[in-house]
Amino acid sequence: MLRKINDHPIRSVHLLRSSDPDNLFPRTLEFSPPARGTWNIVHTGMQLPESHQIYVCASGCLRGVILTAAEMGCMDRFSTIELLEKDLLRTDNEALILQGVTDILKNLTKRPRAVLLFTACFHHFMGTDLHYIFHQLSRRFPEIDFIPCIMDPIRQTKSITPEERLRREIYRQWRPLPLRARACNIIGSNLPTDDTSEILTLLQKNGWTLRDMTTCRSYDDFLQMAEGSLNLYINPFGHRAALDLQKKYGQDFLFLPQSWRYSEITDHLNRLADKMQVSRPDFRPRIAECELAFEALKQLIGDTPIAIDCTFTFCPFSLARLLVEHGFRVLRIYSDTVPAEDRDNFEWLKRHYGSIELWSTKNPDGRLAHGNTMGQKILCLGQKAAWFNGSPYFVNLVEGGGHYGFDGLLRLIHLMSAAFLVPKNLPEVIRRKGCGGSCCL
């Protein structure tokens, strides 16, 4: 399918039936729609209590991370070392970083427990000896944990991504502790999981202790997570950390994808119950609640078209399949990849609902499609879907908003009803970074 807007061909959209899951869209110059609610490395790093972030990069790269820290009201936990053009040729960059970090730390009113030191692609090009730098910093400040982080977009799709690396390096600061039975962690998430989700109720009902960095109040609380015998992760960026912790500390782990269909949710929660060696719960009453809620939602929105984007949930095709199976009209899905855990749903939709439009969120042609709704009301799930469609009727969540399981489904249905009835100020809402996190704007 090739759309035209003002006689300009739009190649960032095709029908689901013609999609290759291994190559949805060609790699080109990338476009970033002005929907800022997604989390970035600054937001994630700020979740670590009693920590300080230092970025070493050029001014163009610094602009974005500085604005993020400023919007969060966290400039007291944030510092920078700016790289200039002369540093390419005439600067000892190891000495520059060592001197800069030392000056920053000596001038802080309170020493942090941990420092997340972000270097950039520049340092890889220049062959900077980062191992030497971190070794020297640890000798100068033995009371501080220095966490090697990288802001390196050039390797975003060819190696471990900055988001994956950041999570792995943060959890590498744990010290070995005796593993405690019935002690569990949720790792890798940006948002805390709802207290009423079936994950938490299943753990609490059976006497398990649960910890999550997003709810830790001190660095010592974070270090205490090392005693957990089981690590759970919902955000796929936590996979590398989970593997690393298993190898380093012998902690078991379980991936519970953010799926939406009843059978998937039941399967994931049953796997957790089996891992805990407890009885599998009966989820039929919860499914009945969801069915009643879906009936009410269908009566409200009827055949109103729905658009879903990949920032709303890690499994957009699972959510789309759930909705079409309940009679809703999914018109568009915005995603540039098909996650492995969502592949079966993608293939099912391709066979049974191949007329759904699949849009790229990154292709530059997408900038021309802003607001192209052809005069119809569209209910959007996610900020990017809302921006592309110019729709004020949207559910404002990223990464599922901390919702999970049948409890998350019921919350979603309520949010969809509210979004359908009450329009939002689209430009005002989506300009704030890190939806669901702290923001002083």
C-alpha positions, 0 to 999 in steps of 0.5 A, spaced: 500 500 500 502 506 498 499 512 500 499 519 497 499 526 501 499 532 497 502 528 491 508 526 496 508 518 496 508 515 503 512 509 504 512 508 511 505 504 511 503 498 508 498 493 510 499 487 515 498 482 510 504 484 506 509 485 512 515 481 513 516 481 520 524 480 520 524 487 515 518 491 516 521 497 513 527 499 510 533 502 514 533 510 512 534 516 515 530 516 522 525 521 524 522 522 531 515 525 532 514 530 538 511 525 543 516 525 548 513 521 554 518 515 552 523 514 558 530 515 556 537 513 560 537 519 564 530 517 567 532 510 568 538 512 571 535 517 576 531 511 579 537 509 582 537 512 589 543 516 592 546 516 585 549 522 581 549 522 573 555 525 569 555 525 562 562 526 558 560 528 550 559 534 545 554 540 546 549 537 541 548 530 545 548 534 552 542 538 550 537 533 550 540 529 557 540 536 560 533 538 558 531 531 561 534 532 568 532 539 568 524 537 566 525 532 572 527 537 577 534 533 578 539 538 576 542 537 583 544 530 581 546 531 574 553 534 571 556 534 565 563 535 562 563 538 555 567 535 549 570 540 544 573 540 537 580 541 540 579 534 544 579 530 537 586 532 536 590 535 542 587 533 549 588 527 553 581 524 554 583 520 560 586 526 563 580 530 562 575 525 564 579 524 571 580 531 572 573 533 570 569 527 575 574 529 580 572 536 580 565 535 580 565 530 586 569 535 590 564 540 589 558 537 591 555 538 597 554 531 599 558 525 596 553 520 592 553 513 593 554 511 586 556 515 580 553 513 573 558 516 568 556 516 561 561 516 555 559 517 548 561 514 541 567 519 541 570 515 546 570 509 542 572 513 535 578 515 539 580 509 543 579 512 550 582 507 555 575 507 559 578 501 564 583 505 566 579 511 567 574 507 572 580 504 575 583 510 577 576 513 579 575 507 584 582 508 587 581 516 588 573 515 591 573 508 594 567 509 597 563 511 591 561 505 586 562 508 579 558 505 574 560 505 566 555 507 562 555 509 554 550 514 550 552 510 544 546 511 538 551 508 533 551 501 536 543 502 537 541 496 533 548 492 532 550 490 539 547 491 546 543 497 546 544 503 551 538 501 555 540 494 556 547 496 558 545 501 563 540 496 566 546 491 566 551 495 569 546 498 575 545 491 577 552 489 577 553 494 583 550 488 588 555 485 593 554 477 594 549 476 599 546 469 601 540 468 597 534 468 601 528 463 599 521 466 597 525 473 596 524 476 589 525 482 585 522 485 579 528 488 575 529 492 569 522 496 569 522 504 569 515 504 572 513 500 578 508 494 577 501 496 580 500 493 587 493 490 585 496 486 579 496 479 579 504 478 580 504 482 586 498 479 589 500 472 588 507 473 591 504 476 597 499 471 598 504 466 598 509 470 603 514 472 598 518 478 599 518 483 593 523 488 591 524 493 585 529 499 584 523 503 582 521 503 589 527 503 593 528 509 598 536 508 599 542 505 596 542 500 601 535 498 599 537 497 592 543 493 594 539 488 599 536 486 592 542 481 591 539 476 596 533 475 592 533 468 589 528 470 583 528 475 578 522 477 574 523 482 568 517 485 564 521 490 560 525 486 555 531 491 556 532 487 563 534 480 559 541 482 559 541 484 566 537 477 568 542 473 565 548 477 568 545 476 575 544 468 574 551 467 572 554 472 577 550 470 583 546 464 581 539 467 581 534 464 577 530 469 573 523 469 569 521 473 563 513 475 564 512 479 557 507 484 557 502 480 554 494 482 553 490 476 551 487 471 556 491 465 555 498 469 555 496 472 561 494 465 564 500 462 562 505 467 564 502 467 571 502 459 571 509 459 570 510 464 576 506 460 580 510 453 578 517 457 579 514 459 586 512 451 587 505 454 589 498 452 587 496 455 580 490 460 581 483 460 578 483 466 574 476 464 571 473 470 575 478 475 573 476 473 566 469 474 567 470 481 570 474 483 563 468 480 559 463 484 562 468 490 562 469 489 554 462 489 553 460 495 556 466 498 552 464 496 546 457 499 547 460 505 548 465 506 542 462 502 537 466 501 531 470 507 532 477 506 529 483 504 534 490 506 533 496 502 537 503 504 538 509 500 540 511 505 546 504 504 549 506 497 550 512 492 549 507 487 545 502 491 541 500 485 536 498 482 542 493 488 544 491 488 537 489 481 537 485 481 543 481 487 541 479 485 534 477 478 538 472 482 542 469 485 536 473 492 536 476 495 530 483 496 530 485 500 524 493 502 525 499 499 528 505 503 529 511 499 530 518 498 526 519 491 529 516 485 531 518 482 538 520 475 539 514 474 544 509 477 540 511 474 533 505 469 534 500 474 534 503 478 529 502 472 524 495 471 527 493 478 525 497 477 518 492 471 516 486 474 519 486 481 519 491 483 514 487 489 512 490 493 518 495 498 517 502 498 519 506 504 520 513 506 521 514 510 527 521 512 525 521 513 517 521 521 515 515 520 511 511 519 517 512 527 518 507 528 512 502 524 515 501 528 522 493 529 523 491 524 517 485 522 520 480 523 514 475 527 518 474 521 523 475 520 530 480 515 532 481 512 539 489 512 540 493 507 545 499 511 546 502 518 544 505 517 538 499 514 535 495 520 537 500 525 534 500 521 527 493 521 527 492 528 530 487 525 535 486 528 542 482 522 544 488 517 547 490 513 553 496 517 555 501 511 557 508 508 556 511 501 557 504 499 559 504 504 565 506 499 570 499 495 569 499 488 568 495 481 567 487 481 568 488 487 573 492 491 568 486 489 562 481 492 567 485 498 568 486 499 560 478 498 559 477 504 564 482 508 561 480 507 554 472 509 556 475 515 559 479 517 553 474 516 548 469 521 552 474 526 554 479 529 549 486 531 552 490 537 550 495 533 545 501 538 544 501 540 552 501 532 554 506 529 549 511 534 550 513 532 557 518 527 558 518 520 561 510 519 562 509 516 569 515 519 572 517 525 576 516 532 572 516 539 574 513 542 568 
